[in-house]
Amino acid sequence: MTIFHALPQFHYVNDQTVIGGYPSAVARLAAAQSAQGLRVEIVSRMPASSKSRLAGVDLSSLDVIDSASHRHPLRFARELASFLRRRFSVGDSIHFHSGHAEYAFISAILGLRFGGRIVHTLYCPLRNGLRGLAQRLAIAIARLCGVSFSGMSRNVCISIPGYSTWTPPVVNVEYFKPTSNAVDDCQLLFVGNATTSKGLADLLPAFGNLVKNPVSNDVLRLVVTTELARTSGRNELSEVLEGLEGGPALDHITWLSIVPDMRDLLSESAIHVAPFRTTNGPSDYFMSTLEAMAMGKVCVVSDLPGMAEVVRDGDNGFSFQAGDSADLERALRRALQCDRIAVGCRARKFVVKAFGAAAVEATNKLYGELRA
């Protein structure tokens, strides 16, 4: 049996880092399944230079331009169906992954062509309004075509009409494990882009206040994986940066773009900050947060439904009201003053239990429940 993992885009960088939320989750799952002796292939639109360094996992690129755009789902479906028609055999499973439910139309087409051995995992809860209606229609049609649905988080499962299974993303807890590489400064880490939903505009003023009014003798630093030049046109973020000019905070911020290895960056950090305002981005869980928790880092996250499932405020991390910069600052101060080793140990224990081997088995069990 071969498991075909299909998704609109797969930003493959090297053997350990995949840029993007759910592509990272797919890569970890595929690698773990391959290690169990299963035949696994990832099918997607990939950079031309992509080569599989995930042991036992084949990468196959589809010739689709701008495949992640909602303007091209039918073209992507045609290319994917054509590819699978040449490779799919009786007993194989197709696992489609997407951040947005509109792509259930692709799963519907696959269901008509290949029967009912298809599961579609969603990483974002369904929207409201007209877009939400379109998403629910896509799911209803896909179900009629024999597609089964799962959700990355329980919150996503609740939003999917009809029965769906919670299949948590896989974190490589052996690769992401505690190290002693922390730098002398107390380094805070933000992973995300400059879009409004990521909440960087909430983090920067909170960090500025921490620098001006520190809670300890630690030298604070903030590492941001958003290229500063790409913030042009983000009006809110530009205004925040202008407000920091002339103060000490900007001298304590390091701006990065593509990170060659997320583990190295996490290992050098003391606190991971995920101030996302909405879950309309790549996933309901933030993969880099789960990886940070696996490394025993203290995580400060917004109280969005997905993250509330994994971060228990004051126990294995800290949370704050999404979009509230003042509450974020209070949570950061609590994180700076806590027993970071104890909090980090509880965070890792939680991730190992829920997102390690158990997550792989939950997904494999789902394949066994698909009708032939």
C-alpha positions in Angstrom: 0.0 0.0 0.0 1.2 3.5 -0.8 0.0 6.6 1.0 -0.2 9.6 -1.3 0.0 12.9 0.7 -1.3 15.7 -1.5 -1.4 19.4 -0.8 -1.5 22.6 -2.8 2.0 23.8 -2.0 5.1 22.3 -0.4 7.8 24.8 0.5 10.7 22.4 0.8 14.0 23.9 2.1 16.2 21.1 3.4 16.2 17.9 5.2 14.8 19.3 8.5 13.0 22.5 7.7 9.8 23.0 5.7 8.7 26.7 5.6 5.0 26.9 6.2 2.6 25.5 8.8 0.8 22.5 7.4 3.5 21.5 4.9 5.7 21.0 7.9 3.1 18.8 9.5 2.8 16.8 6.3 6.5 16.3 6.1 6.8 15.1 9.7 3.9 12.7 9.3 5.3 11.3 6.0 8.7 10.7 7.5 7.3 9.0 10.5 5.1 6.7 8.4 8.1 5.8 6.2 10.1 4.9 9.3 7.3 2.4 10.1 7.9 0.7 6.8 5.0 2.2 4.9 5.4 3.5 1.3 4.8 7.2 1.3 4.8 9.9 -1.4 4.2 13.6 -1.2 2.5 15.1 -4.3 2.4 18.9 -4.6 3.5 22.0 -6.3 7.2 22.3 -5.3 10.2 24.5 -6.0 12.1 23.1 -9.0 15.2 22.4 -6.9 13.3 20.2 -4.4 14.9 16.9 -3.5 13.6 14.5 -0.9 15.9 14.2 2.0 13.2 12.8 4.2 14.2 9.1 4.5 12.0 6.9 2.4 9.7 9.7 1.3 9.4 10.5 -2.5 8.5 14.0 -3.6 6.6 14.5 -6.8 6.0 18.0 -8.2 2.9 19.0 -10.2 3.2 21.5 -13.0 0.7 24.0 -11.6 1.5 27.7 -11.4 0.2 29.5 -8.3 -1.3 26.3 -7.1 -2.2 27.7 -3.6 -4.5 30.3 -5.1 -8.2 29.7 -4.8 -8.4 30.7 -8.5 -6.8 27.4 -9.6 -8.2 24.5 -7.6 -9.8 22.9 -10.6 -6.5 23.0 -12.5 -4.7 21.6 -9.5 -7.3 18.8 -9.3 -6.9 17.9 -12.9 -3.1 17.7 -12.6 -3.3 15.7 -9.4 -5.9 13.3 -10.8 -3.8 12.8 -13.9 -0.7 12.0 -11.8 -2.5 9.6 -9.5 -4.3 7.8 -12.4 -0.8 6.6 -13.5 0.3 5.6 -9.9 -2.8 4.7 -7.9 -3.4 1.0 -7.2 -6.1 -0.9 -5.3 -5.5 -0.6 -1.6 -3.6 2.8 -1.8 -4.8 5.8 0.2 -5.0 9.4 -0.7 -4.6 11.9 2.1 -5.3 15.5 1.0 -4.2 18.3 3.3 -5.3 21.9 3.1 -5.5 25.0 5.2 -8.8 26.1 3.7 -12.0 24.0 3.2 -12.5 25.2 -0.4 -10.0 22.6 -1.5 -12.6 20.0 -0.5 -13.7 20.4 -4.1 -10.4 18.8 -5.1 -11.1 15.9 -2.8 -14.6 15.5 -4.3 -13.1 15.1 -7.8 -10.6 12.6 -6.4 -13.4 10.7 -4.7 -15.3 10.4 -8.0 -12.2 9.2 -9.8 -10.6 6.9 -7.2 -13.4 5.8 -4.9 -13.6 6.1 -1.1 -10.0 5.6 0.1 -9.6 9.4 0.6 -9.2 11.4 3.7 -9.0 15.2 3.8 -7.4 16.9 6.8 -8.3 20.5 7.4 -5.9 22.8 9.4 -8.1 25.9 9.8 -11.6 26.1 11.1 -14.4 27.0 8.6 -15.1 30.7 8.1 -18.3 32.6 8.6 -20.3 34.5 5.9 -20.4 33.7 2.2 -17.0 32.0 2.2 -18.1 29.8 5.0 -21.2 28.7 3.0 -18.9 27.9 0.0 -16.7 25.8 2.3 -19.6 23.9 3.8 -20.9 23.2 0.3 -17.5 21.9 -0.8 -17.4 19.5 2.2 -21.0 18.3 1.6 -20.2 17.5 -2.0 -16.9 15.7 -1.0 -18.7 13.6 1.5 -21.2 12.5 -1.2 -18.2 11.4 -3.2 -16.9 9.2 -0.4 -14.3 11.5 1.2 -13.7 11.3 5.0 -12.7 14.4 6.9 -10.4 15.0 9.9 -9.3 18.1 11.7 -5.9 19.2 12.9 -7.4 20.4 16.2 -10.5 19.6 18.1 -11.6 23.2 17.3 -11.3 22.5 13.6 -13.3 19.3 14.0 -16.1 21.1 15.7 -16.4 23.5 12.8 -16.7 20.8 10.2 -20.3 19.8 9.5 -20.8 16.0 9.9 -18.5 13.5 11.6 -14.7 14.2 11.5 -11.8 12.7 13.4 -9.2 14.6 15.3 -5.8 13.7 13.8 -3.1 15.9 15.5 -0.1 17.0 13.6 3.2 15.0 14.1 6.1 16.7 15.9 9.5 15.0 15.6 10.1 15.0 19.4 13.6 13.4 18.9 14.8 16.0 16.6 13.1 18.8 18.5 14.4 18.1 22.0 15.9 20.2 24.8 19.4 21.5 24.2 21.8 23.8 26.1 22.4 26.2 23.3 20.7 29.2 24.8 22.6 32.5 24.2 23.6 34.7 27.1 20.9 37.3 26.4 17.3 36.4 27.1 16.1 35.8 23.6 12.4 36.0 22.5 11.4 34.5 19.2 8.6 35.4 16.8 7.9 33.1 13.8 5.6 34.3 11.1 5.1 36.9 8.4 4.1 40.5 8.4 0.4 39.9 7.7 -2.0 41.5 10.2 -3.3 38.2 11.4 0.1 37.2 12.8 0.0 39.9 15.5 3.5 41.3 15.1 2.0 44.7 15.6 0.9 43.7 19.0 4.2 42.1 20.0 6.5 45.0 19.1 5.1 47.7 21.5 4.8 45.1 24.2 8.5 44.2 23.8 9.4 47.9 23.7 7.8 48.4 27.1 9.7 45.4 28.4 13.0 47.0 27.3 12.2 50.3 28.8 10.9 48.8 32.1 12.6 45.4 32.5 11.6 42.9 35.1 15.1 41.4 35.6 18.7 42.1 34.8 18.5 39.9 31.7 19.4 41.6 28.4 16.3 41.1 26.3 16.5 40.4 22.6 13.7 39.8 20.1 14.4 37.7 16.9 11.7 38.2 14.2 11.5 35.8 11.2 10.0 38.5 9.1 12.2 40.3 6.6 12.0 44.0 7.5 11.9 45.1 3.9 8.7 43.1 3.3 6.8 45.2 5.9 6.3 48.0 3.5 2.7 48.5 2.8 1.6 47.0 6.1 0.2 50.3 7.5 -0.4 49.2 11.1 3.0 47.6 11.4 4.8 50.6 9.8 3.1 52.9 12.4 4.3 50.6 15.2 7.8 50.7 14.0 7.7 54.5 13.7 6.6 54.6 17.3 9.6 52.6 18.4 12.1 54.9 16.6 14.2 56.9 19.0 13.7 54.4 21.8 16.0 51.5 22.8 13.8 48.7 21.6 14.9 48.7 17.9 18.5 48.1 18.9 17.3 44.9 20.6 15.5 43.4 17.6 17.0 41.1 15.0 15.2 40.7 11.7 15.5 37.5 9.7 13.8 36.1 6.6 14.0 32.4 5.6 15.4 30.3 8.4 17.6 27.4 7.3 17.0 25.3 10.4 14.2 26.2 12.8 15.7 23.9 15.5 18.9 26.0 15.8 16.9 29.2 16.2 14.6 27.6 18.8 17.5 26.2 20.8 19.0 29.7 21.1 15.8 31.2 22.4 14.3 31.3 25.9 10.7 32.3 25.1 8.7 31.6 22.0 5.9 34.1 21.2 2.9 33.4 19.0 0.7 36.5 19.2 -1.6 35.4 16.2 -4.9 37.3 16.1 -6.9 34.7 14.0 -6.6 31.1 12.9 -7.3 32.1 9.3 -3.7 31.5 8.4 -1.9 28.2 7.9 -3.2 26.3 10.9 -5.2 26.2 14.1 -2.1 25.1 16.0 1.1 26.9 15.2 3.6 24.2 14.3 6.6 26.3 15.4 5.0 26.6 18.9 4.5 22.9 19.2 8.2 22.4 18.2 9.3 25.0 20.7 7.2 23.2 23.4 8.9 19.9 22.4 12.3 21.6 23.0 11.2 22.7 26.5 10.8 26.3 25.7 8.4 28.7 27.5 5.7 29.7 25.0 3.5 32.8 25.2 0.5 32.4 22.9 -2.8 34.2 22.1 -5.9 32.5 23.5 -7.3 31.3 20.2 -9.3 28.1 20.4 -6.7 25.8 18.9 -3.9 27.0 21.0 -6.0 26.9 24.1 -6.1 23.1 23.6 -2.3 22.8 24.0 -1.2 25.7 26.2 -2.5 25.8 29.7 -2.0 29.3 31.1 0.5 29.3 34.0 1.2 25.5 33.7 2.9 24.6 30.5 3.0 28.1 29.0 1.2 31.4 29.1 -1.6 32.9 27.2 -3.2 36.3 26.6 -6.2 37.8 24.9 -5.7 37.8 21.2 -5.1 41.3 19.8 -4.5 42.9 23.2 -0.9 44.2 23.3 -1.1 45.2 27.0 -2.3 41.7 28.0 0.5 40.3 25.9 3.0 42.4 27.8 1.7 41.1 31.1 2.0 37.5 29.9 5.6 38.1 28.8 6.4 39.5 32.2 5.0 36.4 33.8 7.0 34.2 31.4 10.2 36.1 32.3 9.7 35.7 36.0 8.6 32.0 36.0 10.6 28.8 36.6 11.4 28.3 32.9 12.8 24.9 33.3 9.7 23.6 35.1 7.3 25.2 32.6 9.4 23.9 29.7 9.4 20.4 31.1 5.7 20.3 31.3 5.4 21.7 27.8 7.6 19.0 26.4 5.8 16.2 28.3 2.5 17.3 26.8 3.8 17.4 23.2 5.5 14.1 23.5 2.3 12.4 24.7 -0.1 14.0 22.2 1.9 14.9 19.1 4.6 12.2 19.0 4.0 8.5 18.2 0.3 8.7 19.2 -0.3 11.3 16.5 1.1 8.9 13.8 -1.0 6.0 15.0 -4.2 8.2 15.1 -3.6 9.0 11.4 -2.8 5.4 10.4 -5.9 4.2 12.2 -7.9 6.6 10.1 -6.7 4.9 6.9 -7.8 1.6 8.1 -11.3 2.9 8.6 -11.6 4.0 5.0 -13.8 1.9 2.8 -12.1 0.1 -0.2 
